[in-house]
Amino acid sequence: MQEQILNGTAAQSAREEEIRRIIQAGRDFIKMPPEAEEEENDAFPGYKTDQEQKKQQPPLYKRASGGRVTPLPSDYGSLALNNSILSVIFARKSSRIYTDEPITLLQLSFLLWATQGVKSIRGNNYATLRTVPCGGARHEFECYLAVRNVEGLVPGYYHYMPDRHALELLSEGCQDDDINASLCGQRWALKANVVMYYSVIPYRAEWRYGIYAHRTILIDAGHITENLYIACSASGLGTCAVAAVDTAVSDRMFALDGNEEYIFYAAPVGTVSPVSEKEEAEIYAFLKDEKGAASP
């Protein structure tokens, strides 16, 4: 019996050490490695990125693959937007309760433009300047959509083409089982009008930043969803960015290869109502004990 206890203790200790190692590796990943800052500490002497080697840069965005293309309207002046930046930021929050009423194509167009819209092209197709900042203007993300309830669009899976400000229909039919599985069982998303799925094409950033690209990629991802929150807040819609995304399931939904391009982030968007505030509050009911104090 004593030997079993000792073996169990040793196994638990080894497990805890492995957990600490994984956590430390994650912390170190977030840091800028010293070899990126000081040439004399370079772990790879003479290393040059593909851009420095003057290799051809990757395309700025994906082209249409043959599906039906729907141009998006852009008369945003006709939207009833809240133009007070103070009130928009103050009202910004995550929303998981949706009314399941339709949104217009113009509303969806505004959200897509606000998060990935192209404002201009720099140089000879060297970079796009968009509505969100991005390291080196690489804009290494693509946006795919599971459309459930948008006026003027058949339910289905779409790809946003920022260069044309248009949607390409990849396949008709939007399956709740797909959405549920892709978001790791977060069933509240099944009343969203549309679920935005963000893919990354790593080489767009790797071409410029090489082995140091991936930290920047994660930083850039937050710029997109924050603009989505602000745009939703201004237009009276709700969203909630989701990190719990099953990459394999999501990649199958949009026929991505899972290596050169893959889904890693999502954000359901839906119509909201003030009467939903109570339901939203109930999501966090577990945070309070019987006395109303925050639980540990």
N, C-alpha and C positions, 0 to 999 in steps of 0.2 A: 504493500500500500504506500509506504513511504517513497519507494522508487517511482511509483506512478505520479505521486504529488510532485516530486522533483522534476520528472520529465515534463509534466504539465506546466510547471513554473518556467522551465527553460524554454518550452515552446512559446509560452505567452511573452516571455522576455524577447525572444527572437522576433516575434510578430510586432511587438511594440517598436523594436529597433528598426524594422523594415518600414513601418509607418512613418517613423521620424525621418528616415532616409528619403522617402517619397516626398514628404512635406518639404524638406530642405531643398530637394531638387527643384520643386515647384517655386520656392522662394528665389533660388538662384537664377531660374529661368527669367524671372521678371527683371532682374538686375541687368544693366548694360555690362557685358564682360569687359574686363580691363584691356584686353587685347584690341578691342574696338576703339579705345580711346587713346592708347599710346602705342605708336608703331614699334618701339623697342621691346614691348611686352607681347608682341604679336605671336600667337600660338602657331600661326601659319605664315611664316616669312614669305614675302613676295606674293601673297594671295591677292587676287584681283577678281572683282565681280564680273559678271558677263557684260555689264555696261562698260566697265573699264577696259574689257577686252574687245570692245566695239562689236559684240555680237548683236544680231538683229533683235530688237525689242519685241515682246509679245504684243498682240493686238490690244487696243485700249478697251474693247468690249466685245462681247460675243455677237455674232451676226444671227439673223433669222435662220432657222433650220428647215423651213418649208411649210410651217403651219400658218393658219389664217392670222393675219396681222390686223389689229384694231388700233388706228391712230387715237391718241388721247386728247381730249379738249384741254385748253389752257386759258380759258377766260376766267381766271381766278377772282377777278374783280366782282363777279356776280355771286360769289360765295359769301355767306354770312359769317365772316371771320372775325374773331376777337383780335383787334390790332393793338391792344395794350400789352406790351411786353411784360409789364409787372404782373398783371392779372393772369396772363397766360402761364408764366413761370410758377406763380403761386398756386395755380389750379392743377399744374402738372402732377400726375400720380399714375400708379398702375391700376388698371381696371380689369377685373376678371368676370364681371357680371354684365351680360349684354342683352339687349331687348329683342334681338333677332328681327329688327325692322331693316328694310333695305337701305343701302347707301347709294348715292348716285355715282355715275362714272366720273363726273367732275371731281367729286370728293376724293375718290381713289386716285385720280390723276394728280391732284394736289399733294397727296401723301407721297406718291412716288417721286414727283419732281422735288419735293422738299428734302427727300432723303438721298437721292442719287441723280438728280437732274443735272444735265450738262449746260453750263453757262457759256463756255467758250473753249476753244482748243488752242493750246500753246505750241508754238513752233510748227514744224512740218509733221503734224500728228504725233508730237512727242508726248503730250500729256493733255488730259482734260481738266479743266477747272470746273468744279461742281459746287453744289449747294452745301457740301460738307467738306471739312478739311481732311487731308490724308497725307501721310508721309511720302514725300517725293512726288505727290500728285499721281500715285500709282493706281489708286482706286481698284484694289484687288478683289472687289466683291461683285457678285451678281445677285439680283433679286428674282426669286421665283414666288409664285402665288398659288395658293389653293383658294379659289374663289367659290364662295357658297351663295352669297346673296348680294349681288351688285347689279343695279339696273343697267341694262344694255349689254351684259355679258352672260353667256351661258355658263353654268357651273362647270368648273374644270380646273386643270393645271396650266399655268401660264408662265411666261418669262418676260420680264420687263427689259425693253431695249432702250437705254437712255439716249443713244445717239439719234434715234428717231422719235423718241418720246411716244412709244407705242407698246402694245402688248401682243405677244405671239401666243396663240393657243397651242399648247403641246398635246393635250388630250382632253376630251370632254368627260364630264362626270367627276364629281368631287366626293370621295368616300369618307364618311365619318370614321370608319375603322382605320383608314390610312392616317388621318390627322391624329387620332387618339394614340395610335402606336408610335407615330413619329415624334410626338410630344411626351412620350413616356407615361401615358395614361392620364394626362391632365384634361379631364373631360369637360371642364369649364370652357375650353376653347372651342367646343363643338357648336356654340351659338355665335361664334365670331362671324362677321360678314366675309372676312378674308383673313387668311393666315399668310404673313410674309415669311418666306424662308430665305436666309442669306447664305450664299455659298462663297467660298474663298477659292481663288485661283492663285495658289502661292507663288508661281513663277513671276507673276507681274511685279511682286515686291522683291523676289529673289534676284531677278534680273538686275535690279539697281543695288540692293543691299546684301545680296548673297547670304552668307551664313548668319548674318545679323538681322535678317528680315522678319523673323517670326514674332519677336517681341513687339515690333512696330505694327504688325498685322493686327494683333489683339488690341492694341491701343486704338487703332483706326476703327475697329468694329463699333466701339462705343459712340463714335461721332454719328453714325447712321441712326442708331436707335434713339439717341437723344433728340435728334431732329424729328424723328417719328413721333416721339412723345409731345414735343412742342407743337408740331403740326396738328396732331390729334386734339390737343388741348385747345388750340385756336379754333378748330372747326367743330367742337362739341362732340368728338368721338373719344373712344377709350382704347387703350392698348396696354399690353404687358409684355415686356421682353422676356424671353424664355431661354435659359441656358441648358435645361434638361431636354436635349434634342437627340433622338436616336439617328445617328448619321447614316447608318446602313439603310434604314427604312426610308428616310428622307431622300437619299440618293436614288433609290429605286423609283420613288414617286416622279422624279424629274429626269430619270435616265442619265445620271451623272456617273463618272467612272470611279469616284471614291478616292482618287489619289491626286490627279492633276486638277480636279475640281470636286469639292464636296460641301455639303450643308453642315453648318456648325452652330447656327443661331437662328432664332425664329421670334416672331412677334404677332400674335393674333390681334386683330383690330375689329371693333364692333361698335354698334350704336349703344349709347348709355342713357340713363334717365336718373334724375335726382331721387326717385323712389327706390332706386337700387342701392342707395347708400347703406341702408340697414343690412341688406344681403352682403355687401362688401365687408361691413364691420363684423359680420358673423364668421367670416373666413378667419379672422384673427381672434376669435373668442377664446381659443385655447391658450392665449398669452396671458390670461387673467385667472387668478385663483378666486376662491369664494369671496375674498375680501376686496376683490377688484385690483389687487396689486399685481404688478408684472411678475410672471413666473420666472424662475432662474433659467 
